[in-house]
């Protein structure tokens, strides 16, 4: 591989314990000739000593801002608010190409510093399928939390756990009432995860995908007790739920989990809320009579940080070994340039690194 310096940054969000590269895969990167600097992070699920043992350099948390210009800064969630100009190449989930809140500000920071965003959501093959994703675990946790809420066993604040312990809480007990579940987007990664969690909980959910959402039967949707949305729209589609639907007489729907959390985007398929929930307050009541509870947490897989990081890292590793400006990375670069150009920020080719 060509000489590559990856800089794994500390995540600014205090509830983010995942990492895009686990120590075993860091060792493989180093073995293939990459230089890997890893920032100290008190919350990362893997201790810094494991990265050091894998041949990585250690740096203080937040020191990516003064990293060598040729370093590629790797992370998962949002960057801190400073510096105003971003000079490096960054790999993370930017959420900046569909008009989300803060999108223009983020792209403006890249324009100001001459840096580049390689958004992991757009690291796709030539058919558009994402090459590294947390979707399965997002769906699994979304459905798990919805089940626990519906059964009255969800405890806040949420804390990271293991799949073994989570599955133990999902097992039905004698006094659990039966209920109906619905997974929309059931054939995708997140949908498969949601179906697996429902199965663990002893529930056989209704499964909808493209065929069922093309001509949506909202009355049928509202006849389910628990719904999990696992659809991330990339083109405009009619919303699955509207404000007026929540007041439909006879609505059975009591618990709604939006795994996608596309709040603020014009492509949002659930425009019935305007703010996500979080680990401290995972549930928001949308209606009192009859009750309807919302769960909309945008970093669900971090509740299973070990399992989700290990899977994601394994998928990302071969693409990091092939990092460049062609193929999947070239498609990422094109999306960044297109989005910047649409905002009038693209002043030509990005700076040389």
Beta strands, then each sheet from edge to edge (+ up, - down):
strand 1: 5-8
strand 2: 35-39
strand 3: 57-59
strand 4: 72-74
strand 5: 89-92
strand 6: 116-119
strand 7: 181-184
strand 8: 206-208
strand 9: 226-229
strand 10: 255-258
strand 11: 284-287
strand 12: 292-295
sheet 1: 3+ 2+ 1+ 4+ 5+ 6+
sheet 2: 8+ 7+ 9+ 10+ 12+ 11-
end
